[in-house]
Amino acid sequence: MRVNVLRRYVLPLLIALPIGALLLYPQVLRCMYVRQSADFHRLAPGSETYVSRTATASQQAKLQQHVRVAHDRIHRFWGDRRGRATLIYCPIQADYEQYCAGGEGAGCSLGTPWGTSYLVLGPDGNNPDVIAHELCHDELFARLGWWRVKRQIPQWFNEGLALMVDYRFTNPAVWDKPDSLQQALSTAGEDDWVLFPQHPMLKLADLETTRDFFGGDSFHTMLAYQTAAEEVTRWLAVVGRPGVPALSNAMATGHEFSDTYRQLERAKRAARKRSK
């Protein structure tokens, strides 16, 4: 009886779910078959970066350089690099919209429950900051898996973490060159450090899900990014760069995000008090 139920109901459901998801999100299907597309080619032999044939030689050369810079930044931030996402570069907006739903922003990340992931770059995405930002999303995905990232990682942390390696919005002194922070602060005016308009901050509790974070208008999304960046910057200033892999390692072994996030901060503050 149990075997018949499995065959009749459970197995068809397991087959239908991924097929239905692909039909609902055709961008993922296109990403999956980019290797076979005549409109794209590998950036270099053995590379998992695919470039539209509309890209010029100059754009491709810059992309190679920018990918190397972004990979190095991710390696230093995380301590190593485990993400293996396929990167797709679309220098024309119409092509970008075919691979990234909505075609908004300079880049987007697509992950699947079965473990594959894709990073799509649009016309404004050929720079190391955009690439590092998307690679940071993929690094979290590679370490924790699709389900844990979707169900346990609040969106404000996912986005705030990616902003730490995205120097369009944060200063590398936050973690990359901390010794230069005080010098930079002493020589820069106050306005140089205001990256967003001043406005009452959003609550982290209101930015838990993707819909919470991106569901409002552009001003809400901008404030969401500001809130996420400021909170992760504050946390990172306490726990230090090693706190990032420490958090993901703890979660990979079954610990909850919120408890681990606070525990790492408490432990670091206690250690500093003991050393005084």
C-alpha positions in Angstrom: 0.0 0.0 0.0 2.7 2.4 1.0 4.7 1.6 -2.2 1.7 2.3 -4.3 1.1 5.6 -2.7 4.7 6.6 -3.3 4.5 5.6 -7.0 1.1 7.2 -7.6 1.4 10.5 -5.7 4.8 11.3 -4.3 7.0 10.5 -7.3 4.9 12.4 -9.8 4.8 15.3 -7.4 8.6 15.3 -7.1 8.9 15.3 -10.8 6.3 17.9 -11.4 7.6 20.5 -8.9 10.9 21.2 -10.6 9.3 21.2 -14.1 6.6 23.6 -12.9 9.2 25.9 -11.4 11.2 26.0 -14.6 8.0 26.9 -16.5 7.2 29.7 -14.0 10.8 31.0 -14.2 12.0 30.6 -17.8 15.1 32.7 -17.0 16.4 29.8 -15.0 15.8 27.4 -18.0 17.7 29.8 -20.3 20.6 29.9 -17.8 20.7 26.1 -17.6 21.1 25.9 -21.4 23.5 28.8 -22.0 26.3 26.3 -22.7 24.3 25.1 -25.8 23.2 28.6 -26.9 24.7 29.8 -30.2 24.4 33.3 -28.9 27.1 32.8 -26.2 30.6 31.5 -25.9 33.0 30.8 -23.1 35.1 33.7 -22.0 38.2 31.4 -21.9 38.8 27.6 -22.3 37.5 25.8 -19.2 35.9 29.0 -17.9 32.3 28.9 -16.5 31.8 32.5 -17.7 29.7 32.8 -20.8 29.7 36.0 -22.9 27.1 37.2 -25.4 28.6 37.2 -28.9 27.5 40.9 -29.1 30.3 41.7 -26.6 33.3 43.5 -28.1 36.9 42.4 -27.6 37.4 45.3 -25.2 34.4 44.4 -23.1 35.6 40.8 -22.9 39.1 41.8 -21.9 37.7 44.0 -19.2 35.4 41.3 -18.0 38.3 38.9 -17.6 40.2 41.4 -15.5 37.1 42.3 -13.4 36.3 38.7 -12.7 39.9 38.1 -11.4 39.6 41.1 -9.1 36.2 40.0 -7.8 37.4 36.4 -7.2 40.3 37.7 -5.2 38.1 40.0 -3.1 35.8 37.1 -2.3 38.7 34.8 -1.4 40.1 37.4 1.0 36.7 38.2 2.5 35.6 34.6 3.1 39.0 33.1 3.7 38.5 30.8 0.6 36.2 30.6 -2.3 33.7 27.7 -2.7 31.1 29.2 -5.0 31.1 27.8 -8.5 28.3 29.7 -10.1 28.0 30.1 -13.9 28.5 33.7 -14.9 26.6 35.1 -17.8 27.4 38.5 -19.3 24.8 40.3 -21.4 26.0 43.7 -22.7 22.6 44.4 -24.3 19.6 45.2 -22.1 17.2 43.1 -24.2 19.4 40.0 -23.7 19.8 40.7 -20.0 16.0 40.7 -19.5 15.9 37.2 -21.1 18.2 35.9 -18.4 17.4 38.1 -15.4 13.7 38.5 -14.5 12.7 42.2 -14.9 16.1 43.2 -16.2 16.6 45.6 -13.2 19.9 46.5 -11.7 23.4 45.8 -12.9 23.3 42.1 -12.0 21.3 39.4 -10.4 21.7 35.9 -8.8 19.6 32.8 -9.6 19.9 29.7 -7.5 18.1 26.4 -7.7 17.0 23.9 -5.0 19.2 21.3 -6.7 22.3 23.3 -6.2 23.2 25.1 -9.4 23.5 28.8 -9.4 23.9 31.5 -12.1 25.1 35.1 -11.9 23.8 37.3 -14.7 25.5 40.6 -15.5 23.7 43.3 -17.5 25.1 46.3 -19.5 26.2 48.0 -16.3 27.5 44.8 -14.7 31.0 44.6 -16.1 32.8 46.0 -13.1 34.5 44.3 -10.1 32.0 45.7 -7.6 28.9 44.2 -9.2 30.6 40.9 -9.8 31.9 40.7 -6.2 28.4 41.6 -4.9 26.8 38.7 -6.9 29.6 36.3 -6.1 29.1 37.0 -2.4 25.5 35.9 -2.7 26.7 32.7 -4.4 29.3 32.1 -1.7 26.6 32.0 0.9 24.5 29.8 -1.3 27.4 27.4 -1.8 28.2 27.1 1.9 24.6 26.8 3.2 22.5 25.5 0.4 19.4 26.9 -1.3 16.9 25.9 1.4 18.9 27.2 4.4 19.6 30.5 2.7 15.9 31.0 1.7 14.5 29.8 5.1 17.0 30.9 7.7 19.1 33.8 6.4 17.3 37.1 6.6 17.5 39.1 3.4 18.9 42.1 5.2 22.0 40.0 6.1 22.3 38.5 2.6 22.3 41.9 1.0 24.3 43.6 3.7 27.0 41.0 3.4 27.2 41.5 -0.3 27.5 45.2 0.1 30.7 44.7 2.2 32.5 43.6 -1.0 30.7 46.1 -3.2 32.8 49.3 -3.0 30.1 51.3 -4.8 28.3 51.6 -1.5 30.8 50.7 1.2 34.4 51.6 2.0 37.0 48.9 1.7 38.3 50.2 5.1 35.4 48.3 6.7 37.3 45.0 6.4 39.8 45.0 3.6 42.1 47.8 4.8 41.0 48.6 8.4 44.2 50.3 9.2 43.3 53.0 6.7 39.9 53.8 8.2 41.1 56.3 10.8 43.2 58.1 8.3 40.4 58.2 5.8 38.0 59.6 8.4 40.4 62.3 9.4 40.9 63.6 5.8 37.4 63.2 4.4 34.5 65.6 5.0 31.3 64.3 6.6 29.4 64.5 3.3 32.0 62.1 1.8 30.7 59.3 4.1 27.0 59.8 3.5 26.2 57.2 0.8 22.4 57.5 1.1 20.0 60.4 1.9 19.4 60.8 5.6 16.1 59.3 6.5 14.6 57.3 9.4 16.0 53.8 9.2 13.9 50.7 8.5 13.6 48.0 11.1 15.6 44.8 10.5 12.5 42.8 11.4 10.7 44.3 8.4 13.5 43.2 6.0 13.5 39.5 6.7 12.2 38.2 3.3 12.9 39.0 -0.3 9.5 40.5 -0.6 10.1 42.7 2.5 13.3 43.9 1.1 12.4 44.6 -2.6 8.6 44.8 -2.4 8.3 48.5 -2.0 9.2 51.4 -4.3 12.8 52.3 -5.3 13.2 54.6 -2.3 12.1 51.8 0.1 14.7 49.5 -1.5 17.4 52.1 -1.2 16.6 52.5 2.5 16.6 48.7 2.9 20.1 48.6 1.4 21.2 51.4 3.7 19.8 49.6 6.8 21.4 46.3 5.8 24.8 47.9 5.1 24.9 49.8 8.4 23.9 46.8 10.5 26.4 44.4 8.9 29.1 47.1 9.0 28.4 47.5 12.7 28.5 43.7 13.3 31.6 43.2 11.2 33.4 46.0 13.1 32.9 43.9 16.3 33.5 40.4 15.1 36.1 41.1 12.4 36.3 39.4 9.0 36.7 35.9 10.5 33.2 36.2 11.9 31.8 35.8 8.4 33.0 32.2 7.8 32.5 31.4 11.5 28.8 32.3 11.2 28.3 30.2 8.0 30.2 27.2 9.5 28.1 27.3 12.6 24.9 27.4 10.5 26.1 24.6 8.3 26.3 22.4 11.4 22.7 23.2 12.5 22.9 26.4 14.6 20.3 29.1 14.1 21.2 32.4 12.5 20.0 34.8 15.1 21.6 33.0 18.0 24.9 32.6 16.3 24.9 36.2 15.0 24.5 37.5 18.6 26.8 34.9 20.2 29.7 35.8 18.0 29.3 39.4 18.8 29.0 38.8 22.6 32.1 36.5 22.5 34.2 39.1 20.7 33.2 41.9 23.1 33.9 39.6 26.1 37.3 38.8 24.8 38.2 42.4 24.3 37.2 43.2 27.9 39.4 40.4 29.2 42.3 41.7 27.2 42.1 45.1 28.8 
